[in-house]
Amino acid sequence: MYKLLSRALFLMDPEKAHGLSIKGLQSGLMKAVPADVDPVLNISRFGLDFPNPIGLSAGFDKNGDVLDSLLGLGFGFVEAGSVTPRAQDGNPKPRVFRLEEDKAVINRLGFNNRGLQAAISNFSKPRRSGIVGANLGANKTSEDRIGDYVKGLEALSPFSDYVTVNISSPNTPGLRALQGRGELEELLGRLMEARKNLPREREQNIPLLLKIAPDLTGEDKEDIATVAKSTNLDGLIINNTTITRPDSLRSGQKTETGGLSGAPLKPIAQELMADMYKLTGGDIPLVGVGGIASAEDAYARIRAGASLIQFYSAMVYEGPYLAHHMAKGLAGLLKRDGYSSVEDAIGVDVKL
């Protein structure tokens, strides 16, 4: 059914089609499916119990408009954002491009969102049981970008199960500079201090994750791993979109500026996952993102070191219930290979 509907959606501008999908979820007409499909998929990380390790990455629900509906699509967890302190329009349109031949997307949205006040209103609404993360960004014109992340943490920690600091979007000039060792130490230092000063015990313990770029040098990777371990960061999300353009791309849209996501990102993200698993010694939970579109993709990323995985672009091509189908397939793969839990398969293809 989705294949028939997608033909009509693919005739529309990508942003308009996305807006229509949000309205469809807001309608409440989407049938809910369970997230807890098999005990083999249950996993605990940073104090949270996930019914399955498959999550929705940030970008789909930028303002937290449809958290309840998304939790009904079979995801083990949902991450919304990126949210900046002040509302901003983002970059000029057009700014989203489908590379259909490559099952990929290029975007240069630029953290378009309605700001923290709108996000607070949405995140605080009643919703069904499920794990929800808040993805934080910084305003393009901010004079204190680290301060923006602190504001986001303070505002959304009461309504979230974890918080992700997104310093890896390629569409906000200068943002990725925060991945440098000195800048990263200052960023995480200020955030850890702010977390200590949050008012309630639950908020003080809220897990803090960092989302990094795929376009890193060997030194960058080592620095990020060192700082993550020294600051006791709760987790790393690996990784955001890439500014590189693999030679395999066939679509005429491949020359558009922005971050590339989807199938072409898979080998890059798979390699970075293994690298970061080695560099962190398996001591920090890693979340795998990029080019994951099937149970086999999810399983490979887990075997490379991921405790959890996320996707977004694949849903554009495979439909809204991909997480549910992926979870069932992943359970079968784990059992086929004799694993009694996701935990047993993490990093088995990587030599520490």
C-alpha distance (Angstrom), angle and dihedral (degrees) to the residues before:
residue distance angle dihedral
M1 . . .
Y2 3.81 . .
K3 3.81 90.5 .
L4 3.80 89.2 59.0
L5 3.80 92.5 45.8
S6 3.81 92.8 44.8
R7 3.80 90.8 60.3
A8 3.79 88.6 62.9
L9 3.82 93.2 42.2
F10 3.81 91.4 50.2
L11 3.80 89.7 58.0
M12 3.80 88.2 61.2
D13 3.77 129.7 77.7
P14 3.84 105.7 -86.5
E15 3.80 94.4 -120.6
K16 3.81 92.2 49.2
A17 3.79 90.1 48.5
H18 3.79 89.7 50.8
G19 3.79 90.8 50.6
L20 3.79 89.0 52.1
S21 3.80 90.9 52.3
I22 3.81 90.2 53.0
K23 3.81 89.8 51.4
G24 3.79 89.6 49.1
L25 3.79 90.3 55.4
Q26 3.80 91.2 45.6
S27 3.81 89.4 55.3
G28 3.79 90.8 70.2
L29 3.79 91.6 -135.8
M30 3.80 95.9 116.5
K31 3.79 111.4 107.5
A32 3.81 111.8 -119.6
V33 3.81 119.0 -125.6
P34 3.82 126.9 -169.3
A35 3.79 124.4 -96.9
D36 3.81 94.0 -159.3
V37 3.81 99.1 69.7
D38 3.82 100.2 146.5
P39 3.84 133.7 7.9
V40 3.82 89.8 -131.2
L41 3.81 87.1 72.8
N42 3.82 97.3 53.7
I43 3.80 112.5 112.8
S44 3.81 136.5 168.0
R45 3.79 121.8 -144.7
F46 3.84 133.0 165.8
G47 3.80 90.5 -5.2
L48 3.81 95.4 -52.3
D49 3.80 127.8 112.7
F50 3.80 111.6 -139.5
P51 3.83 118.8 -161.5
N52 3.80 87.6 -149.9
P53 3.82 133.0 -3.9
I54 3.81 96.4 -117.6
G55 3.80 117.0 106.5
L56 3.78 141.1 173.1
S57 3.78 111.3 -114.5
A58 3.77 123.9 -133.6
G59 3.79 118.6 -85.8
F60 3.77 101.9 60.4
D61 3.80 97.3 75.8
K62 3.79 102.8 28.0
N63 3.80 96.5 173.0
G64 3.80 102.3 30.5
D65 3.81 91.5 -107.0
V66 3.82 96.6 145.8
L67 3.80 107.0 25.7
D68 3.79 94.5 133.0
S69 3.81 94.1 50.2
L70 3.82 92.9 45.8
L71 3.80 90.8 53.5
G72 3.81 86.5 58.3
L73 3.81 93.9 60.3
G74 3.80 95.8 77.0
F75 3.80 100.0 -93.5
G76 3.79 118.1 148.2
F77 3.80 87.0 -145.4
V78 3.81 139.4 -4.6
E79 3.80 128.2 -142.7
A80 3.81 119.4 -160.1
G81 3.81 130.3 -166.4
S82 2.93 153.5 0.4
V83 3.79 89.3 -132.5
T84 3.80 121.7 -176.2
P85 3.82 124.5 -164.1
R86 3.80 93.2 -111.9
A87 3.78 125.0 39.1
Q88 3.78 113.9 -104.8
D89 3.79 135.1 -177.6
G90 3.79 96.6 -138.5
N91 3.78 125.1 -144.2
P92 3.83 125.8 -22.5
K93 3.81 119.1 -79.9
P94 2.96 139.0 -73.9
R95 3.79 91.3 54.3
V96 3.81 106.9 140.2
F97 3.81 122.3 68.4
R98 3.79 130.9 -178.1
L99 3.78 116.4 -142.0
E100 3.79 94.1 -162.1
E101 3.80 96.9 175.6
D102 3.80 88.5 55.5
K103 3.83 98.5 37.6
A104 3.77 86.7 -124.1
V105 3.80 142.0 121.8
I106 3.79 132.9 -145.9
N107 3.79 117.5 -158.2
R108 3.78 135.1 177.5
L109 3.79 96.5 175.5
G110 3.80 96.8 142.3
F111 3.82 102.7 -144.4
N112 3.81 95.6 -57.6
N113 3.82 106.4 -174.9
R114 3.78 143.1 130.3
G115 3.80 95.9 -107.4
L116 3.78 136.2 -114.9
Q117 3.80 98.0 -55.6
A118 3.80 92.3 58.4
A119 3.80 90.9 44.5
I120 3.81 92.4 50.4
S121 3.80 89.5 52.4
N122 3.81 91.7 51.5
F123 3.81 98.9 39.7
S124 3.81 91.3 50.3
K125 3.80 94.6 55.6
P126 3.82 118.3 105.9
R127 3.81 113.0 -92.8
R128 3.77 139.1 171.6
S129 3.77 120.3 -86.9
G130 3.79 113.8 -72.3
I131 3.79 144.8 105.7
V132 3.82 116.7 -83.1
G133 3.79 127.4 -175.0
A134 3.79 128.6 -163.4
N135 3.81 116.5 -137.9
L136 3.81 112.7 -152.0
G137 3.80 129.2 -152.6
A138 3.79 137.2 177.4
N139 3.78 126.9 -117.6
K140 3.79 115.5 -103.7
T141 3.81 93.3 -125.5
S142 3.79 97.2 39.2
E143 3.79 117.6 134.0
D144 3.81 90.8 -157.3
R145 3.78 110.4 37.3
I146 3.78 93.5 171.9
G147 3.79 87.0 54.2
D148 3.80 88.5 55.0
Y149 3.79 90.5 58.0
V150 3.80 90.8 48.6
K151 3.82 89.9 52.5
G152 3.80 90.3 50.4
L153 3.79 92.3 49.9
E154 3.79 92.2 49.6
A155 3.80 93.3 46.7
L156 3.82 102.3 44.2
S157 3.81 104.1 30.0
P158 3.84 92.5 88.0
F159 3.81 90.6 58.5
S160 3.82 102.3 36.6
D161 3.79 136.6 72.4
Y162 3.80 92.3 -144.0
V163 3.80 138.9 -2.4
T164 3.81 127.6 -133.1
V165 3.80 122.3 -155.8
N166 3.80 107.7 -147.1
I167 3.80 109.8 -157.3
S168 3.79 94.7 147.0
S169 3.78 107.0 74.3
P170 3.82 109.1 122.9
N171 3.81 91.7 -153.4
T172 3.81 99.8 73.8
P173 3.83 109.1 69.7
G174 3.80 113.6 -117.3
L175 3.79 95.5 4.0
R176 3.80 95.4 116.5
A177 3.80 89.3 57.9
L178 3.82 86.1 79.7
Q179 3.82 86.9 73.5
G180 3.83 89.9 72.3
R181 3.80 113.5 108.3
G182 3.80 98.4 -111.0
E183 3.80 94.2 42.2
L184 3.80 91.5 45.8
E185 3.79 92.6 50.7
E186 3.81 90.0 52.2
L187 3.82 92.7 45.7
L188 3.80 95.9 49.4
G189 3.80 92.2 39.4
R190 3.80 92.1 56.5
L191 3.78 92.6 43.8
M192 3.81 93.5 49.4
E193 3.80 89.7 49.6
A194 3.81 91.1 48.4
R195 3.80 90.1 49.7
K196 3.81 90.5 54.9
N197 3.79 89.3 55.6
L198 3.79 97.0 50.6
P199 3.80 110.3 122.2
R200 3.81 104.9 -118.6
E201 3.78 132.3 48.2
R202 3.81 93.5 -119.8
E203 3.77 91.9 53.1
Q204 3.80 92.2 47.5
N205 3.79 88.1 58.7
I206 3.79 96.9 45.2
P207 3.82 109.5 135.5
L208 3.79 115.6 -109.9
L209 3.82 118.9 -150.3
L210 3.79 130.5 -175.6
K211 3.82 123.0 -145.7
I212 3.79 113.5 -149.6
A213 3.80 135.4 -166.8
P214 3.81 125.3 -108.3
D215 3.80 92.2 -136.0
L216 3.80 98.7 82.8
T217 3.79 135.6 136.0
G218 3.78 121.3 -130.0
E219 3.81 88.9 -102.8
D220 3.82 90.7 51.2
K221 3.80 90.8 54.2
E222 3.78 92.9 49.0
D223 3.81 92.1 48.0
I224 3.81 93.1 49.7
A225 3.81 92.0 48.3
T226 3.81 91.8 48.2
V227 3.80 94.5 48.8
A228 3.81 92.7 43.5
K229 3.79 91.1 54.3
S230 3.81 96.0 42.3
T231 3.81 92.7 51.2
N232 3.82 94.3 43.5
L233 3.78 91.3 -121.9
D234 3.80 110.5 -169.0
G235 3.80 97.1 -135.0
L236 3.80 149.5 -19.9
I237 3.80 125.1 -131.4
I238 3.79 109.9 -146.6
N239 2.96 109.9 -136.9
N240 3.81 155.8 7.3
T241 3.82 127.3 -170.4
T242 3.80 121.5 -58.2
I243 3.80 130.0 -122.0
T244 3.81 90.1 -154.6
R245 3.80 122.0 96.0
P246 3.83 115.0 -143.2
D247 3.81 115.5 -138.9
S248 3.81 88.6 -121.6
L249 3.83 93.5 72.6
R250 3.81 112.9 116.6
S251 3.80 104.4 174.3
G252 3.78 120.3 104.7
Q253 3.82 87.1 -132.3
K254 3.81 91.8 67.4
T255 3.80 92.9 98.8
E256 3.80 93.5 62.3
T257 3.80 115.6 115.4
G258 3.79 118.0 -114.0
G259 3.78 143.0 63.4
L260 3.80 118.7 -36.2
S261 3.80 119.0 -141.4
G262 3.78 135.9 168.4
A263 3.80 133.2 53.5
P264 3.86 98.2 -13.9
L265 3.80 89.7 59.0
K266 3.82 93.1 59.7
P267 3.83 100.6 90.2
I268 3.81 92.1 43.5
A269 3.80 92.6 49.5
Q270 3.80 93.1 43.4
E271 3.80 91.6 54.1
L272 3.80 93.7 45.9
M273 3.81 90.3 50.1
A274 3.80 91.6 55.6
D275 3.81 91.1 45.6
M276 3.80 94.1 51.3
Y277 3.79 92.3 44.3
K278 3.81 88.2 56.2
L279 3.80 94.4 44.3
T280 3.80 93.7 49.2
G281 3.81 91.8 42.8
G282 3.77 89.7 -129.8
D283 3.81 89.0 -70.2
I284 3.82 97.3 119.0
P285 3.82 122.7 57.2
L286 3.80 110.5 -113.3
V287 3.80 127.0 -154.6
G288 3.80 115.2 -152.9
V289 3.81 120.5 -143.0
G290 3.79 133.3 164.9
G291 3.79 131.4 75.1
I292 3.81 95.4 4.0
A293 3.80 108.6 146.4
S294 3.81 106.4 142.5
A295 3.79 143.8 33.8
E296 3.80 88.0 -100.3
D297 3.81 91.1 55.0
A298 3.81 91.2 49.1
Y299 3.80 91.7 48.2
A300 3.81 92.5 49.9
R301 3.82 91.2 51.5
I302 3.81 91.2 49.7
R303 3.80 90.7 49.7
A304 3.83 87.2 51.9
G305 3.81 91.8 56.2
A306 3.81 109.7 -77.4
S307 3.80 118.6 136.8
L308 3.79 90.7 -172.7
I309 3.80 134.3 14.3
Q310 3.80 135.9 -152.6
F311 3.78 137.8 -166.3
Y312 3.79 139.7 178.6
S313 3.81 112.1 156.8
A314 3.82 91.9 56.6
M315 3.80 89.6 62.0
V316 3.81 88.3 62.4
Y317 3.79 89.2 62.2
E318 3.82 103.1 28.0
G319 3.79 103.7 37.5
P320 3.82 140.0 -113.5
Y321 3.81 98.0 -63.9
L322 3.80 96.4 55.2
A323 3.83 92.4 112.8
H324 3.82 91.8 57.2
H325 3.81 93.2 48.9
M326 3.80 91.4 43.4
A327 3.80 92.1 51.6
K328 3.80 92.8 53.0
G329 3.80 91.1 47.1
L330 3.80 92.5 47.7
A331 3.80 91.5 52.0
G332 3.80 88.9 54.1
L333 3.80 92.9 50.2
L334 3.80 92.9 49.8
K335 3.81 91.8 50.5
R336 3.80 92.2 44.8
D337 3.80 89.6 58.8
G338 3.79 94.4 45.0
Y339 3.80 99.3 -105.5
S340 3.79 117.5 145.1
S341 3.80 93.5 -163.2
V342 3.80 143.5 12.0
E343 3.78 86.7 -109.5
D344 3.81 91.3 66.3
A345 3.82 93.0 57.3
I346 3.80 100.0 47.9
G347 3.79 111.8 120.3
V348 3.82 96.3 -11.0
D349 3.82 91.1 138.6
V350 3.82 93.6 52.3
K351 3.78 125.7 80.4
L352 3.81 111.1 -143.6
